[in-house]
């Protein structure tokens, strides 16, 4: 009996051992499963969609929408990308901005394509989700040469970009070698296995050689998409296999289920302001704003007081700078330069005789403010920046030429240019002077009127500081000495310089 009890006890012991091993195995399996990355449950999701080429305007649009998402208290940001790429610097800026977001989980969702710069922008997100037939990669940088042909950038620039994208990949736990292969067509990547830990990863031969123990890595097979002379580009399932993407997602409803959202995504799309910013940054529209604004300035300077011309000019240039502020290219410095140019030109017209330093400086400041407001750089450093600067100069100079043509037509039709007449000194002894014509007198030369310093006349319009004064039966265009003179006041001629008649109000003494 004792022996039987031992057998029973042994049998029970074996059962207990088996049960313990089973529990340990199940527990370890659960533990391993829990260690696998899983989507974070979100409370409020915001989806920002952008499509088309990546430009500074698009970059600023996404920044504005991210600010809105943060104000809404979103803890999940989905950047839905459908783009063939675009400018490199805005793409990198977007990637860094997404990488720096700490208040929400960021996801790049690629239903169709994220190529070139768009692929770089996606690398800054915590997760990348792709459609089954979506494409991502092929981020080799190119530039436009002097013959307007696109060429691959030199090796020096490509190496620097490769280093930057490797940093992005490491920060989001993606294989740096595969990301580098997106920008380097000469890099070949292999699937490798660590002989000790049996861990599999993706590395290039230079990475293997630079590791602490190169012999511990066993090459399994090369990654076909990284073959020589090819920029790496993959579809959705292949991106997941290569650990560049986290899952294949077919539509937005699957996104909601994946993150267990209690409500639908808040979709942030371009509104009227975003559309207006894009439209106002079109060169043709910008040039039209310049033409209308400058003509309005001319009309305002030609007529006393603040009228419709000033309001139209203010509206045109306010729209221009507003669109550049939201576009991320303008700051207060450009506004100060522009306003300073207006002040200098006004001083040249109404205060200083002739047209010299103040006028030239004003024109230069005016053009500098308009041109710099369209760019983030001061001096162009790349071929693209040179082309962009040249385009802005063409718009500004072309608009100025159109304004001059319009003024010429006005002169031909109305036979007088009050402002330009005061901006130019007459040649001494030429005998050609300018006078003002109205309905009661014919056009007469100042010289023939016999007007001299000390003569007294009556103002027939306000002098602000330019206006009209009646001397006997003649009406003459004059300039007051920098002060406002009301209509119906007596003024005295203080100076005659060419066709410029300077007067001062006669104030009664009590």
Secondary structure, DSSP 8 states (H G I E B T S, - for coil): -HHHHHHHHHHHHHHHHHHHHHHHHHHHHHHHHHHS------S-EEEEEEES-B-HHHHHHHHHHHHHHHHTT-SEEEEEEEB--B-HHHHHHHHHHHHH--SSEEEEEESSEEETHHHHHHTTSSEEEE-TT-EEE----EEE-TTS-EEE--HHHHHHHHHHHHHHHHHTT--HHHHHHHH-TT--EEEEEETTT--EEEEEHHHHHHSTTGGGEEEEEE-GGG-TT---EEEHHHHHHTTSSSEE--SHHHHHHHTT-SS--EEE---HHHHHHHHHTSHHHHHHHHHHHHHHHHHHHHSSSS-HHHHHHHHHHHHHHHHHHHHTS--HHHHHHHHHHHHHHHHHHHTSSSSSHHHHHHHHHHHHHHHHTT-S-SS--SHHHHHHHHHHHHHHHHHHHHHHHHHHHHHHHHS--HHHHHHS---TT--------BTTB----HHHHT--TT-EEEESS-BSSEEEEEETTEEEEEEESSS-B-TT-EEEEEEEETTEEEEEE-----
